[in-house]
Amino acid sequence: MTLQLRGVGYRYAGSAERTLRGIDLELEPRRVLGIAGPNAAGKSTLCLVAVGLAPLTIGGTLEGTVTIDGIDTRSARQYEIAQRASILFQEPHTQLSDSAPTVWEEVAFGPRNLSLPLDEVTARTWAAIEALSIADIVDRDPGRLSGGQAQLVALASVLALQPAYLVLDEPTSQLDPEGTRLVGAALVQAAETTGAGILIVEHKTDLLARLCDEVAVLDTGTIVRRGPTRDVLADPELEALGVVAPGPARLRRAVEASGRRWDPAWS
């Protein structure tokens, strides 16, 4: 049971160039796969392809295969995919339903549409709200939230669905360090308690270093690095690709550049 991309290329309708080329990735349950890379590397497109929105909803041309638990996304119906894989978009306000009068109802919107028993809807909604510490805004109008609040609410809405696979496109882009910490803890909990496989696109490599079992680096639509998180993010050549190393790796380089010996206990 995995989410697999094999030989995947993707070209938007009307474009002469492919945005993705030769992508091979596999996401297993309870694993967290990080995606890093510079702007315009194709990271958001990869998220759309991974959950079948490209090409099922937005069109374009897909090469290779994308399968979710053995189901080919090109032959599946969108609701079949949505029951297994959920996506969090980079812009949180596009994720909100515009039909819920309160944050609580917004988070409950997805589980209610799964026709779950009321007790299960309530339990999932409160679990997602508490995981992200947004209980103090449950009575607020979702349309009147700050960017950071909207991002947490949108993520809570996705977590409440408890999909087998979570695909997250920069889920902390509008969050401060405390909000980023909350998201990291919630994702670890989701992987451990629900068994979800998580694909997360992030520029914050310190977050990737804490969360991910593996990291792939994307550049101009191609995977140029892939491997265990610690090894990939410590590669000094990544900075030339616009990927800033996590704090501990930068500290180690500074210490070694000064002629001092690095003590592994500091990392």
N, C-alpha and C positions, 0 to 999 in steps of 0.2 A: 504494500500500500504506500504509494509515493506520488508526489507531483514531479513529473519529469519533462524536461525540454531536451530534445535530441535534434542536433543539426538545425537549430531554429534560426531562420532569417525572417525579417519582416520589413515590408515597404508600405508606407502610407499611400493611400489613393492619391494619384496625381503627382507623386514624387518619383523622380528618376533614380534616386539613390536609396539603398536599403538602410534603415536605421539600426537594425540588428543583423549580425552575420555570424553564422556558425556557432550558436550558443548551445552548450551542453551543460545542463545543471540537473541536480536531483535533490529534492527536499523530502526528508523522511519525518514521520511523526516524532515529536519531542525534540526535534533538532532545530537550531536557529542558524540560518544562513544569512550572512551580511553581504550587502552589495555596496561597494564604494566606487568612486570615480568622479571625474570632473563634470562640470555642467555640460549639457548636450551630449553626454556619452551614450545615452539610450536607456538610462536607468528607469525612468517613468514608463517608457514604452515596454520594457521588460516586464514591469508589473502588470500592465494591461494585457500583454500576451499570456502571462502565467495564469490569469484567471479567465481567459477566453474572451474578454471584451474586445480584443483585437485578434482576429478580424470579425467576430460574430456581430458586434454592435457597431463598431466604428469603420468597418470595411478594411480595405487594404489587402495585401497579399502576404500570406504566411507560407514559409518554406519549412520543411522538417515536420516534427510532430510535438505536440504538447498534450500530455495525458495526465489526468487526475484520477488516481486509483483505477487506472486502466481504461478510463473513458477518454476518447479522443475529443478535444474541445471543439474541433471543426464539425463533428457529427452530433454533438450533444446539444440539447436545448439549454438556454441560459439559466433557467430555473434549476436544472439538474446540477450545473456547475456551482450555482450560488449556494446550494445546500451543502457543498463540500469545501468551497474556497471563497473567502471574503477579502475584499480589498479596502484599504484606507487610502483615500486620495490625498495628494499633497495639499490641496486647498480645502480646509475642513468645511467651510460653509456650503460647498457643492455636495457634501455628503449628507447634510441634514434634510429631513423630509419636507420641511415647510408646511407640515400639517399638524404637528404636535404643539399643544398649548404650553407645555412645560418640559423641562429637561428630563424629568422622570418618564414622561410619556414618549419622549424622543428615544431614549435608551430602550424602552419597552417595545418600540415600534417593530423592530425586527423579530424578536421572539413571538410577538402576537401574530405576525404574519406566517409563522411556522405552524400555527394552530396548536400550540402547546397548551396544556392545562394551565389555568390561571395561577395556581401555586408555583408552577415551574417558571412561568413568565416573571412573576414577582421575585422569586429567588434569584434568577439570572440577572434581572435588572439591578437589584440591590447589590449583588456580588460585584458587578462591573462598576457601579457607582462607588462602592466602598474601596475597591482596588485602586481607583484613581483619585480618591479623596475629594469627590465633588458633591458630597451630600449636602453641603451648605448652599448649593445652587439648584437643587432639584425642582424648586418651584418657579425658577426663572423662565422667561420666554426665550427659547433657543435662538430666536432672531435678534436678540439684544445682548449677545455675549461678546466678549473680547475675542481676539484671534486665538489666544492661548486657551481660554475656556472652551471655545468651539472645538479646538483640536482635541481636548480631553473628552468632551462629550461625544464627538464623532468616534473616537477610539473605543469609548465605553459601549457605544452602539454596536460596534463590530465584535467586541469581546462578548457581549451578551448573546450573540448568535452561536457562540461556541463551535465555530467551523473546524473541520479537520486541518485546514491550512489557512494561515493568515498571511496576507501580502500587504506590506505597509510601506507606503511611499513617503519617506521623511516624516515620521509621526511626531517628531519633537521640534520641527523647524520654527515654531512660534512659542516655544516653551523656555522658561528660565531653568537654571540648574536643578531646582527642586522639582519642577514639573517633569524634567527629563529623568530624574531619579525615580519618580513615581511610575512613569511609563516603563522604565527598565524593570522595576520590580513586578509590575503587573504582567509583563510579557513572560518573565521567568515563571511566574505563578501559572499563567495560562499553559505554557509548555508542560509544566510538571503535573498540573491537576487535570487538564482536559486532554493531554497528549497531542496538542496541536503542533504541527510543523510551522515554523515562522520564517518568512523571507522578509528581511527589513533593509530598505534602502536608507542610508544615513550619511550625512557629511560629518557628524560627530563621531569621530573614530574612538574616542574614549568610551562612548556607549557601546559601540560594536565590540570593543575589547572586553567589556564586562559581560556581554550577552551571548556572543556568537561562538558556535563550535567551529565554524568555517567562514572564510571571507573570500569573495570573488571580486576582482577589480575590473571594471568595465571602462573601455576607452574606444571612442569612435565605433561603438556598436559591437565590439569584440572583447571577449574575456582575455585580459593580458596577464593576470595573476590569479592564482587560486590555491588555497591550502588552509592549514590550521591558522586560526586567527592570529596567534602570537607571531608566527613566522611571517605571515603576509604583511601585517601592519608594522612590523619592525624593519621592513625593507626600505632602505634610504632612497632607493630609486623612485618610490611612489610620489615623493614630493614634486618630481618633475612632471607628474601626471595631475597635479593639483590635489593630491590626497595628503592631508596633514597627519603626521603620525600622532598616536595617543601621547598624553603627557609623559608617562614613564619612559617611553622610547626616546622622546625628545630630551628628557633629562639625562638619560644614559649617554646619548651622543655628546651632550654638552660636557659631561664629566670626563668622558674619554678624550674629547678634544682638548681639554685643559691639561692632559697628561696624567690624570689621576686614574686609579683603578676602580672600576665599577663593582659595587657590592650587590650581588643578586638579592640580598635581603631588602634592598630599597625598592624593588619593583613590586 
